[in-house]
Amino acid sequence: MRKVPSSITPVLAVNRKSSTPIYRQLYDSFRDLIVQGSLGSGQQIPSTRTLAKELGISRFPVLNAYAQLLDEGYFEGHIGSGTVVSSSLPDQPALSGPVSLRSTGILSGPRRSSQISAQLPKVETVPWLQGRAPFVGSQLALDQFPFNVWSRLLAFRCRKILENSLHYGHPMGLRDLREAIATYLRTARAVRCQAEQIMIVSGSQQALDIASRVLLDRKDRVWLEEPGYTLARHIFMMAGTRLVPVPVDQEGLDVAAGKKLCARAKAVYVCPSHQYPLGVVMSASRRLQLLHWAQSTGSWIIEDDYDSEYRYAGAPIASLQGLDRYSRVIYIGTFSKVLFPSVRIGYVVVPPDLVEQFVAVRQAMDIFPSNLYQQVLSDFINQGHFERHIRRMRAIYHERRNALVASIRKDLADILRVLGGDAGLHLTVTLKKPASDVAISARAALQNLWLWPLSICYLGSAPRQGFVLGFGGIPVDQMPKAVHRLRAVLDEKLVKSAVRSGI
Ligand SMILES: Cc1ncc(COP(=O)(O)O)c(C=O)c1O
């Protein structure tokens, strides 16, 4: 049985005005908590001195109540040397066991939640999200991360906790980190920004949430790339907006098609540097069309630049924000791909006239970002480790990407077509033969292969089937074997679906 520290005092009903003596009230409360399962066997009980102090009563009734609970076998141990709930008592499964998410059996009456939350897809245990083996989407080469450096910086910041880093901080985040990010973005991504415009957030997901709260009202229309990033879609669903899926072709989001579908959308969400999932880079002419549309309709462009640190062909691509002369672009970036996702640090570059509103919304949401990792990350960047890490990882991922493309061309060219692939940590492939990508992904999961089905990235019906294949976590020498295993799953499934459809 899990023990909790004795200093945690359970909620005990003690009423000084009651005619029932205090010792009896304490005895009844403890016994009820044990019988209901709120206190489990082996769990530590506060000392009589601590409990008396916390309840503001004399120690005598506490001593009497404990003595009786010991006598009757509810408690064991000795007063003064640690008392615990008796380990011989059976646990009470009804209330102390894991609560069933469907029904606790004690709920009644109408249970109305918001319509919007009910519309969000359930975080189900889809088969292709369960593992950490070949082709998982966001898997990184974490064994290559300089954890020795990171833990040294972390230990230093923990030892040197300055008093002012323990207080509430500013909703925009830590000044040092914002300066470091602004310098990086101006140089590496051609973003036009000052530190005053950078808001630190807990990943792109929070950036999207804050941006949608600042920019959008319910029923506003929002263009989304089709196919696109499902987690961005969920943010705009939560905001109660109307989603307008706009097709993506070889040049990126089709602006003319968007105008035909809904000329006056309030905002557009795009990944111009590396479209998710198709991997397309938005052409210069489409970028200018999009900026011109946003300016002429008063719309906002939300640019998600989630992985362009990893570009393997040609010169780095400048951000769309850097081309914007009208302050229409909200630029979002993340450290999930360049460090590790659980660091939960990202950033938004906010147009100067919107900074106050972003601050107000942030304050209302979670007040400000936690300090410690921000300090460690700003040290990591300022001491040059970040830049070195990106350079090293770009070379490693480039090799892994080449190995995946070569293996697919060698072993799977008759079944799969490769799309994009000049950047990032995933490659998208489409099936050349008719089959259900969802069914194949479910089958592959049983073989410990994790394929993200392309069709679920479409809001409307999917015109093609395929997979988003993560390659970041697969060393070069293991790639041919992983592709070989993929071939086996595809062969088995494709033969079955061909037989079913009489081909
Ligand atoms: C399109 C896109 N944007 C952003 C992210 C990163 O999200 P976060 O910063 O919330 O971890 C991902 C991660 O896979 C992504 O695919």
The ligand as an ORCA input file, in Angstrom:
! r2SCAN-3c Opt
* xyz 0 1
  C       2.324     20.706    -37.232
  C       2.870     20.628    -35.834
  N       2.928     21.744    -35.098
  C       3.440     21.718    -33.845
  C       3.927     20.562    -33.279
  C       4.544     20.602    -31.899
  O       3.599     20.816    -30.914
  P       4.031     21.183    -29.425
  O       4.971     22.347    -29.504
  O       2.735     21.557    -28.768
  O       4.686     19.987    -28.829
  C       3.874     19.380    -33.994
  C       4.360     18.128    -33.383
  O       4.377     17.073    -33.928
  C       3.343     19.412    -35.318
  O       3.290     18.290    -36.057
*
